[in-house]
Amino acid sequence: MSGIGILGFGAYLPSRVMTNDEWSEYVDTSDEWITSRTGIKTRRIAAADETTTDMAEQAALAALADAGLTAADVDEIIVATDTPEVYAPDTASFLQHRLGTRTVPGYDLGGSGCAGFVMALDIARSRVQCNGSTVLVVGVEVLSKLMDWGDRDTCVLFGDGAGAAVVADRPTTAKIIACVAGTDGSRADILQREVGGTRKPFSKEVAKTEDFLRIDFNGREVFKEAVRRMSASAREVLERSGVALEEVDLVIPHQANLRIIRSVAKTLGIDPAKVFVNVDKYGNTGSASIPIALDDARTCGSLHSGDLVLMTAFGAGFHWASGLVQF
Ligand code: UT7
């Protein structure tokens, strides 16, 4: 039987904790609004000199140590991020150099939003299947540096962080039983960052007239779609695996909003006690949210050896992905 799965994982969070009350110094908001609408109480904010590569490196080193490996063992690097180190080349290039791996292939899965890590995990699994490689998968976001701190519709939702996993084929891996993923680009415009691409390139004119950090965002529509797609893809991955919902020990959903998480649990009909939540501590950390939650679940004692874990994520694109892992 194939043992392709997660050999080790880890996370990194910047030390600065920002409370909801602090946000009221920047925008017209309140702890009451943020808590009741999202469940978020605090989030982490990267230091002024801390970049995407810095955070990715820390998470990668933690995952490699957990796997009992070093950078020398890495055969491929995939970085899921919407907040890269520079516009081009990709963050994987910087991470390859920083970790000091051999000159292995590295690439970013950019723009896949909060579904990026689970999508990358699925790609890593196929790569391992193809050539028996050891793949380092990282989800990392430094959203605080690329968002509009004056836009209350979005800024209060996000946090910075990184998480990583080593995917390999070894007897000791947490086996990835199945992954499913999907994309529906017909709704791309209700959660997008438009400026900076070829449709609306950076220019002096744009800088004068546009708020180029703006994220176009229809929260209510994204909310509904997130619940629908995460629930459906969670069911799909269970069906594909021939596993009943009752057999799942722990659900790790993307941490965007406590109400979304509760709605997914309700739609699926799963005991909320089996659904891991840490959005209160870290906010929405985009593609880093699932590996951070995985690491946090282990630290909190919610993830045990032998657990059957269902991960489900949704983000801009729209993209969604779910994975079933036997720990
Ligand atoms: O990771 C995947 C991507 N993101 C998501 O999954 C997020 C999905 N959406 C959501 O989480 C929710 O839709 C939000 C948390 C963004 C908003 O919650 P909501 O219950 O859908 O809010 P609402 O539409 O009922 O309320 C919006 C109102 C507006 O005021 P009016 O027009 O009703 O007077 C906003 O101006 O709340 C106002 N508002 C705020 N008020 C205080 C928006 N942001 C804030 C704020 N503080 N930070």
Boltz pocket constraint, residues with backbone or C-beta under 6 A from the ligand:
constraints:
  - pocket:
      binder: B
      contacts: [[A, 28], [A, 29], [A, 30], [A, 33], [A, 34], [A, 37], [A, 38], [A, 114], [A, 152], [A, 153], [A, 154], [A, 156], [A, 191], [A, 218], [A, 219], [A, 220], [A, 221], [A, 222], [A, 223], [A, 226], [A, 256], [A, 257], [A, 260], [A, 284], [A, 314], [A, 315], [A, 316]]
      max_distance: 6.0
